[in-house]
Amino acid sequence: MPEPSAPITAPAPLRVLPFHGDALDWRRFETFCLDVVRALPDVRHAELYSVPGGSQRGIDIVATLNDGRQRTIQCRHRMRFTKGDAKKIGEETTYDADEHEVWVTTRVGRLPHSVGGHLTMLA
């Protein structure tokens, strides 16, 4: 009679998603973000805003929430993201929405208060 096989151990949980491999360029990251936004329970509808390179008013995704408010998301596929980058995004975001978020593919350090009051950073 064969011996029972050893149980399969669960892999260690991911602490950081592998965003910087060859398989995920900025366009795929933007699509990934859109899929995540659409899956959020407070989002009624979400879509890409404008076209790449067009006048995007500082955003990539616009979402209508269940309560009627609007949330925008700027997707940044970067290896590095600085306070200066955050400040620039805050200045360039001209779309009138209730909430503005920036999703980046790198760790984000401490942000200046002026940017933190205008934008939510998710890394």
N, C-alpha and C positions, 0 to 999 in steps of 0.2 A: 504494500500500500504506500503511495507517495506521501511524503511529508507535506503538511500544509505550508503554503507559501507565506512569507513574511508580509505583514500588512504594509500597504503603500503609505508612506508618510506624506503628509500635506506639504506642499512647497511653502517656503517662507513668504509672508505677505510682501507685496511690492510697496516700497516706501516712496519710490519715485517711478512714474511711468516712463517707459523708454521712448521719449519723443524725438530724440536726435539721431535715430538710426536712418538708414537709407530709405526705409519704407514710408517715412512720414515727412513730407515736405510741408511748406506753409499752407498750401491749398488743402491738403488732407487734414491738417490740424484744424483749419477753419471748419471743414465739414464735420470733423469729430466734435468740435465745440457746438455746432448747430444741433447735432444729434443729442448731445447732453442737455442742451437748453430745452429742446423739445420734450425730453423725458422728465423734466422737473415738474413736480405736482402743481406748482402755482402758475404754470405757463399754459395759456390757452392756445397761442399761435406764435410761431417764430419763423423768421426767414432771413436769408442773407440780404444785406442792404446794398443796393447799387451793384456795380461790377468792379472787379479788381482794377485799380488804376484810375477809376472814375472818381467823381466827387463823392466821397463817403462821409464827409462831415465828422470824421474821427471815429467812426464805428464800422463794424463788420456785420453784426447781427442785431436785429430789432425784434423784441418779443413783447407781445401783449399778454399781460397777466390776467388771471381769473377775475381780479377786482377792477379791471379796466385800466390800470396804470401801465406805463411802458418802461421796459428795461432795455438798455443797449449793452452790447458786449463788443469790445475791441480785442481781437485775437492776435497775440504776438508770439510768433515762433522764433525764439531767440535763445542763444547760448548765454547771453549776458543782458541784464536789464538794470539800469541805474536810476538814481533819483532824478537825474536830468531827463531820462526817457519818460518817466512818470509825469514829470512837470510838463513836458512837451505834449503828451497825450491829453493832459488836462486842458491845455491851451487850445488844442486842435479840435476838441470835442465840442461841436456846435449844435448837434442834434438835440432838440428839446424833448427830454424824457425825464421820468421821475427818478430813475436809477441808472447809473452808468457803472459798468464793471470792465475790468481789464483782466484777461486770462493769458498768462504767459507760461512758457515751457522751461522756466528756470527759477531758481530760488530768488525771492525778492526780499531785500533787507528792509530796514526801517525807512519809512516814507516821510517826506515833509508833511506837516499838518495841513497845509493848504491843498495838497493833492489828495490826501486821505479824506478830506471833507467833501470832495467833489467826486472822487472815484473810489471804487472798491477794488482792491487788487487780489486776485486769486492766482496762486502759483502752486 
